[in-house]
Amino acid sequence: MADVPDGLAFPASLAAVVEVGFEWDYDEETDEASGCDFEPFERFEEPGRTAWWFRLWTGNPEVDGAEFRFFGKTGAGDYAGFWLVRPGAPIEAQPVVYIGSEGECGVLARDLGDLLWLFAAGLGPAEAFDDPASAAEPNGAFRAIAERHAPGRDRSPAEIVGDAQAEFPHFPDHIDAMCR
């Protein structure tokens, strides 16, 4: 990976996830998908790009998305990233949010450790948002990363997402208030 500008480098655990990568396959004949439709970036999105996208998404030229550090998106353009809502907390301790291309949004994980366990369970951000209780194929490589970086925190995806949404129930309202 080329030199990364200050503040845009991923934490080690998220960089390890990028190294493993996500697999996703869609069968047009059966209209079925397998794996996770998620394309992580190699570093956090640059603030200028975030501002452009967030203004376009909200229809609001007065917002810049500076409270987010996006780290990837789906093929449909749904974004996932950290919401910098905990003052003074490191990026790894910030909640992880999902902002969908069709206006849907929510908090997925209370922090990076919880996100790692969602990945270990075989869910990407879109899958965790759409149906955290769905049966997915667990990912052994991501489980090893979660065990190394967030040991003892293994819970069901439904619990992880439920706890995050219970802690931040007003996130969708926060986003809606910025939309024009």
PLY file of the C-alpha trace (Angstrom):
ply
format ascii 1.0
element vertex 180
property float x
property float y
property float z
element edge 179
property int vertex1
property int vertex2
end_header
0.00 0.00 0.00
1.29 3.49 -0.84
1.95 6.11 1.82
-1.28 7.07 3.57
-1.87 10.70 4.56
-2.03 11.41 8.29
-5.33 10.46 9.87
-6.44 8.23 7.01
-4.64 4.99 7.95
-6.81 2.17 9.24
-6.37 0.65 12.69
-4.41 -2.63 12.47
-7.50 -4.83 12.84
-9.38 -3.09 10.03
-6.28 -3.25 7.82
-6.19 -7.01 8.50
-9.83 -7.28 7.35
-8.92 -5.50 4.11
-6.06 -7.96 3.55
-8.48 -10.89 3.83
-11.16 -9.19 1.72
-14.82 -10.00 1.16
-16.29 -12.45 -1.30
-19.67 -11.91 -2.88
-21.40 -13.77 -5.66
-24.73 -13.17 -7.31
-26.45 -15.81 -9.44
-28.74 -14.11 -11.95
-30.54 -17.35 -12.80
-31.61 -18.07 -9.22
-31.61 -14.42 -8.05
-29.56 -15.48 -5.03
-26.47 -13.94 -3.50
-23.84 -15.42 -1.27
-21.14 -13.78 0.81
-20.94 -10.09 1.69
-21.45 -7.27 -0.76
-18.81 -5.00 0.77
-15.82 -3.26 -0.75
-13.52 -1.86 1.94
-11.28 1.04 1.01
-7.53 0.76 1.58
-7.72 3.76 3.96
-10.34 6.10 5.29
-12.04 8.17 2.63
-10.49 11.61 2.23
-12.53 14.42 3.84
-13.09 16.22 0.53
-14.59 13.10 -1.03
-16.73 12.49 2.07
-18.01 16.08 1.93
-18.90 15.75 -1.76
-20.72 12.44 -1.24
-22.49 13.49 1.98
-23.77 16.73 0.45
-25.04 14.79 -2.55
-26.67 12.13 -0.33
-28.36 14.63 2.01
-29.15 17.23 -0.63
-27.73 19.74 1.83
-24.81 21.95 0.70
-24.22 23.09 4.29
-23.07 19.71 5.67
-19.70 18.08 5.09
-19.86 14.69 6.82
-16.83 15.59 8.96
-18.29 13.55 11.82
-17.76 10.36 9.79
-14.76 8.32 8.71
-15.99 6.03 5.96
-14.02 2.85 5.36
-15.98 1.09 2.62
-19.12 0.73 0.55
-21.29 -1.83 -1.19
-21.69 -2.27 -4.91
-24.96 -0.31 -4.65
-23.20 2.66 -3.04
-24.16 2.09 0.61
-21.48 3.49 2.92
-20.10 2.16 6.22
-17.91 4.08 8.60
-17.27 5.38 12.06
-19.46 8.09 13.56
-17.19 10.34 15.62
-19.70 10.95 18.40
-17.67 10.01 21.48
-15.48 13.06 22.28
-11.84 12.19 22.81
-12.33 8.47 22.12
-10.06 6.77 19.59
-11.55 5.73 16.26
-11.72 2.08 17.39
-14.11 3.10 20.20
-16.52 5.02 17.96
-19.79 3.49 16.75
-20.01 2.03 13.25
-22.82 3.27 11.03
-24.44 2.27 7.77
-25.86 4.82 5.33
-27.71 3.20 2.48
-28.06 4.45 -1.07
-31.86 4.53 -0.74
-31.96 6.68 2.40
-31.87 3.96 5.03
-29.39 4.34 7.88
-28.55 2.96 11.30
-25.87 2.11 13.82
-24.44 -1.39 13.31
-21.88 -1.78 16.07
-20.90 0.05 19.23
-17.25 0.00 18.15
-14.69 -1.69 15.92
-14.49 -4.78 18.14
-18.20 -5.45 17.67
-17.86 -4.88 13.93
-15.10 -7.48 13.76
-17.49 -10.02 15.29
-20.17 -9.15 12.72
-17.61 -9.88 10.00
-16.64 -13.12 11.78
-20.31 -14.16 11.72
-20.28 -13.78 7.94
-22.14 -10.47 7.72
-21.08 -7.29 6.00
-22.57 -3.90 6.88
-25.53 -4.21 4.49
-26.38 -7.74 5.63
-26.10 -6.75 9.31
-28.36 -3.75 8.72
-30.95 -5.63 6.65
-31.23 -8.75 8.80
-28.75 -9.32 11.64
-30.55 -12.54 12.56
-30.07 -14.08 9.11
-28.15 -17.30 8.73
-24.78 -16.55 7.21
-21.68 -18.62 6.62
-19.18 -17.71 9.39
-15.81 -16.50 8.17
-12.85 -18.22 9.84
-10.28 -15.64 8.75
-12.35 -12.79 10.15
-12.98 -14.81 13.32
-9.21 -15.08 13.87
-8.94 -11.28 13.50
-11.83 -10.74 15.94
-10.34 -13.16 18.47
-6.97 -11.40 18.24
-8.30 -7.80 18.42
-11.55 -8.15 20.40
-11.21 -11.32 22.50
-14.13 -12.46 24.63
-16.66 -10.29 22.81
-18.27 -12.93 20.59
-22.06 -12.47 20.57
-24.79 -13.02 18.04
-25.06 -10.42 15.26
-28.61 -9.61 16.43
-27.25 -8.79 19.90
-24.42 -6.68 18.50
-26.70 -4.64 16.23
-29.46 -4.46 18.87
-27.06 -3.14 21.52
-25.68 -0.54 19.11
-29.11 0.66 18.08
-30.25 0.78 21.71
-27.26 2.96 22.60
-27.82 5.30 19.65
-31.56 5.17 18.90
-31.66 8.68 17.45
-29.04 8.23 14.73
-31.64 8.02 11.91
-33.26 11.23 13.23
-29.84 12.90 13.35
-29.28 12.04 9.71
-32.83 12.96 8.67
-32.37 16.41 10.23
-29.47 17.07 7.84
-31.41 16.06 4.72
-33.11 18.62 2.48
0 1
1 2
2 3
3 4
4 5
5 6
6 7
7 8
8 9
9 10
10 11
11 12
12 13
13 14
14 15
15 16
16 17
17 18
18 19
19 20
20 21
21 22
22 23
23 24
24 25
25 26
26 27
27 28
28 29
29 30
30 31
31 32
32 33
33 34
34 35
35 36
36 37
37 38
38 39
39 40
40 41
41 42
42 43
43 44
44 45
45 46
46 47
47 48
48 49
49 50
50 51
51 52
52 53
53 54
54 55
55 56
56 57
57 58
58 59
59 60
60 61
61 62
62 63
63 64
64 65
65 66
66 67
67 68
68 69
69 70
70 71
71 72
72 73
73 74
74 75
75 76
76 77
77 78
78 79
79 80
80 81
81 82
82 83
83 84
84 85
85 86
86 87
87 88
88 89
89 90
90 91
91 92
92 93
93 94
94 95
95 96
96 97
97 98
98 99
99 100
100 101
101 102
102 103
103 104
104 105
105 106
106 107
107 108
108 109
109 110
110 111
111 112
112 113
113 114
114 115
115 116
116 117
117 118
118 119
119 120
120 121
121 122
122 123
123 124
124 125
125 126
126 127
127 128
128 129
129 130
130 131
131 132
132 133
133 134
134 135
135 136
136 137
137 138
138 139
139 140
140 141
141 142
142 143
143 144
144 145
145 146
146 147
147 148
148 149
149 150
150 151
151 152
152 153
153 154
154 155
155 156
156 157
157 158
158 159
159 160
160 161
161 162
162 163
163 164
164 165
165 166
166 167
167 168
168 169
169 170
170 171
171 172
172 173
173 174
174 175
175 176
176 177
177 178
178 179
